[in-house]
Amino acid sequence: MEVPTSEYGRLFCEDSDLYNRIVLATLLPQSLWAPLPHFLQTWLRNYVGGVLLYLLSGLLWCLYIYYWKRNVYVPKDAIPSRRAMLLQVYVAMKAMPWYTLLPTVSEYMIEIGWTKAFPRLYHVGWFAYFVYLAIYLIIVEFGIYWMHRELHDIKPLYKHLHATHHIYNKQNTLSPFAGLAFHPLDGILQALPHSIALFIVPIHFTTHLALLFIEGIWTANIHDCIHGKLWPVMGAGYHTIHHTTYRHNYGHYTIWMDWMFGTLRDPEKDEGKVM
């Protein structure tokens, strides 16, 4: 990779190299990753980190809600079978190499200076940081809502991409492992607003990476069928309705986009009808 000469580019590469070393040196022999070009090291870091995050968050959450708190959050007849959960893991693992390519390409574009990202908080100050972060999150909310909605409304996209995820359409087939059980291109399209936002609003590089990390945990949470009742969060209660009606609650972190565009369906008002 051509090393950028700007201060931002140098700092981006330093940060990226640090994160690569933290993940890869902890988990893999140095001989396996050190000779690789910087881009492949970054992809390998994202892949290994993504696999661990998916498997550990899904496993720990399943153990908590299905075994430790058995019949507390989820009735016994709503617990998905091991076969269903293993199928979800299989689908997610097939797609993971492709999922992790998108943030790797985005990181490369950040490093060579194509985006509006900045490497250090002192480059903009705390006030601007939070303003930019709010705008970034609004762009992501808007983008994911419409990307998700079009994956339903455009029939070829639904048939060939998104239907893979919607075979899990009731409580006893949904689990935290369903969160990343997508066709690879479907998963990439739904994550694309994170990358697009990099070109629209300045965002702190490490914050961008942290938000992608949070995505992995969030997707597990919203597929556990447990309604958290924390307004305005688009929690699992809302998302379970999405999996059963197919026409509501396309949103991401919050209910606002569904409220604005008329697709919101409240699980408390709907209790007993949908789930």
C-alpha positions in Angstrom: 0.0 0.0 0.0 1.3 3.5 -0.8 1.9 5.3 2.5 0.2 8.7 2.7 2.5 11.6 3.5 -0.1 13.8 5.2 -0.3 14.0 9.0 -3.8 12.5 9.0 -2.7 9.6 6.7 0.2 8.9 9.0 -1.9 8.9 12.1 -4.6 6.7 10.5 -2.0 4.1 9.5 -0.5 4.2 13.0 -3.9 3.6 14.5 -4.7 0.8 12.0 -1.4 -0.9 12.6 -1.9 -0.7 16.4 -5.3 -2.3 16.1 -4.0 -5.0 13.8 -1.2 -5.9 16.2 -3.6 -5.9 19.2 -5.9 -8.4 17.6 -3.6 -10.5 15.5 -0.7 -10.8 17.9 -3.0 -11.8 20.6 -4.7 -14.5 18.6 -2.4 -15.7 15.9 1.3 -16.6 15.5 3.2 -13.7 14.1 4.5 -15.8 11.2 0.9 -16.0 9.8 0.1 -12.4 9.6 3.3 -10.2 9.9 4.4 -10.9 6.3 1.0 -9.9 4.9 0.5 -6.4 3.2 -1.2 -3.8 5.4 -4.5 -4.2 3.6 -4.7 -7.9 4.2 -3.6 -7.5 7.8 -6.5 -5.2 8.3 -8.9 -7.5 6.6 -7.6 -10.4 8.7 -8.1 -8.4 11.9 -11.6 -7.5 10.9 -12.4 -11.1 10.0 -10.9 -12.7 13.2 -12.5 -9.9 15.3 -15.8 -10.3 13.6 -15.9 -14.1 14.0 -15.0 -13.8 17.7 -17.5 -11.0 18.4 -20.3 -12.9 16.6 -19.7 -16.3 18.2 -18.9 -15.0 21.8 -21.8 -12.5 21.9 -24.3 -14.9 20.5 -23.1 -17.9 22.7 -23.1 -15.9 25.9 -26.4 -14.3 25.2 -28.0 -17.7 24.3 -26.6 -19.3 27.5 -28.0 -16.4 29.5 -31.5 -16.3 28.1 -32.1 -19.9 27.2 -30.4 -21.7 30.0 -29.4 -19.5 33.0 -32.7 -17.5 32.8 -34.7 -20.4 31.2 -38.4 -19.6 31.1 -37.8 -16.1 32.6 -37.5 -14.1 29.3 -38.5 -16.6 26.7 -41.1 -19.4 27.2 -39.8 -22.9 26.7 -41.8 -23.5 23.5 -40.2 -20.3 22.0 -36.6 -21.4 22.4 -35.1 -22.1 19.0 -33.7 -25.6 18.3 -30.0 -26.2 18.3 -30.4 -27.1 14.6 -31.9 -23.7 13.8 -29.1 -21.9 15.7 -26.4 -24.0 14.0 -27.9 -23.1 10.6 -27.7 -19.4 11.5 -24.1 -19.8 12.5 -23.3 -21.6 9.3 -24.9 -18.9 7.2 -23.1 -16.1 9.1 -19.7 -17.9 8.9 -20.0 -18.3 5.1 -20.7 -14.6 4.7 -18.2 -13.3 7.3 -15.2 -13.0 4.9 -17.3 -10.8 2.6 -18.9 -8.8 5.5 -15.5 -7.8 6.8 -14.2 -6.7 3.3 -16.4 -3.6 3.4 -14.9 -2.1 6.6 -11.5 -3.0 5.3 -12.0 -1.1 2.0 -13.5 1.8 4.0 -10.4 1.9 6.3 -8.2 1.9 3.2 -10.1 4.9 1.8 -9.8 6.6 5.2 -6.0 6.1 5.2 -5.4 7.5 1.7 -7.5 10.6 2.5 -10.6 10.0 0.4 -13.0 10.5 3.3 -13.8 13.2 5.8 -12.6 11.1 8.8 -10.2 12.6 11.3 -7.7 10.7 13.5 -7.6 12.7 16.8 -10.2 14.5 18.9 -8.0 17.6 19.2 -8.3 18.1 15.5 -11.9 19.3 15.9 -12.7 19.6 19.6 -15.3 18.0 21.8 -18.3 20.1 20.7 -17.7 19.5 17.0 -17.0 15.8 17.7 -20.5 15.3 19.3 -22.2 17.4 16.6 -20.5 15.3 13.8 -21.3 12.1 15.7 -25.0 13.0 15.9 -25.1 13.8 12.1 -23.3 10.6 11.3 -25.8 8.5 13.3 -28.7 10.2 11.7 -27.2 9.4 8.2 -26.7 5.8 9.3 -30.3 5.5 10.7 -31.8 7.0 7.5 -29.6 4.9 5.2 -30.1 1.6 6.9 -33.9 2.2 7.2 -34.2 2.8 3.4 -31.7 0.1 2.4 -33.6 -2.4 4.6 -37.0 -1.3 3.3 -35.9 -1.5 -0.4 -34.5 -5.0 0.3 -38.2 -5.8 1.0 -39.9 -3.7 -1.6 -37.7 -4.5 -4.6 -38.9 -8.1 -5.2 -35.7 -9.5 -6.9 -33.6 -8.1 -4.0 -35.9 -9.8 -1.5 -36.0 -13.1 -3.4 -32.3 -13.4 -4.1 -30.8 -11.6 -1.0 -33.0 -10.8 1.9 -35.2 -13.9 2.0 -32.2 -15.8 3.3 -32.5 -13.9 6.6 -36.3 -14.0 6.7 -36.6 -17.8 6.9 -36.4 -17.0 10.6 -39.9 -15.7 11.0 -41.1 -16.5 14.4 -39.9 -16.7 18.0 -38.8 -20.3 18.0 -36.6 -19.8 15.0 -35.1 -16.4 15.9 -32.0 -16.3 18.1 -29.1 -14.0 18.8 -27.2 -16.0 16.1 -29.7 -14.8 13.5 -28.3 -11.3 13.7 -25.7 -11.9 11.0 -27.3 -14.8 9.1 -27.6 -12.9 5.8 -26.7 -13.4 2.2 -23.2 -11.8 2.0 -24.4 -9.0 -0.4 -27.4 -8.3 1.8 -25.1 -7.8 4.9 -22.8 -5.5 2.9 -25.7 -3.4 1.6 -27.2 -2.9 5.1 -23.8 -1.9 6.4 -23.0 0.4 3.5 -24.5 3.6 5.1 -21.7 3.5 7.6 -19.2 3.8 4.8 -21.2 6.3 2.8 -21.4 8.6 5.9 -17.6 8.8 5.9 -17.8 10.9 2.8 -20.5 13.2 4.1 -19.6 14.2 7.6 -16.3 14.2 9.6 -16.1 11.3 12.0 -13.4 10.2 14.4 -11.6 7.2 13.0 -11.6 5.1 16.2 -15.2 6.1 16.9 -16.2 4.8 13.5 -14.5 1.5 14.2 -16.2 1.3 17.7 -19.6 1.9 16.1 -19.0 -1.1 13.8 -18.0 -3.2 16.8 -21.3 -2.1 18.5 -23.2 -3.2 15.4 -22.1 -6.8 16.0 -23.5 -6.8 19.5 -26.6 -4.9 18.5 -27.6 -7.4 15.8 -27.5 -10.2 18.4 -29.6 -8.2 20.8 -32.4 -7.4 18.4 -32.9 -11.0 17.4 -33.5 -12.4 21.0 -37.3 -11.6 20.9 -37.1 -9.9 24.4 -38.9 -6.6 24.4 -36.7 -4.2 26.4 -39.3 -1.4 26.5 -36.7 1.4 26.3 -38.2 4.2 24.2 -37.1 5.2 21.5 -34.8 2.2 21.0 -35.7 -0.2 18.2 -35.3 -3.2 20.4 -36.1 -6.9 19.8 -39.8 -6.5 20.5 -40.1 -4.2 17.4 -37.7 -6.3 15.4 -39.6 -9.6 16.1 -42.7 -7.9 14.6 -40.6 -7.1 11.6 -39.8 -10.8 11.2 -43.4 -11.8 11.5 -45.2 -9.1 9.4 -42.4 -8.2 6.9 -43.9 -4.7 6.5 -43.0 -2.9 9.7 -40.1 -1.7 11.9 -37.3 -1.5 9.3 -35.3 0.8 11.5 -31.9 0.4 13.1 -31.2 1.8 16.6 -34.3 3.9 17.0 -38.0 3.9 16.0 -37.8 7.4 14.5 -37.5 6.6 10.9 -40.4 4.1 11.0 -42.4 6.7 12.8 -41.6 9.4 10.2 -42.3 7.1 7.2 -45.4 5.4 8.6 -44.1 1.8 9.1 -43.9 1.7 12.9 -45.8 -1.0 14.7 -45.7 -1.0 18.5 -45.2 -4.4 20.2 -47.0 -3.3 23.4 -50.1 -2.4 21.4 -49.7 -5.5 19.3 -49.0 -7.9 22.2 -50.8 -11.2 21.7 -51.5 -10.6 18.0 -48.1 -10.9 16.4 -45.7 -12.8 18.6 
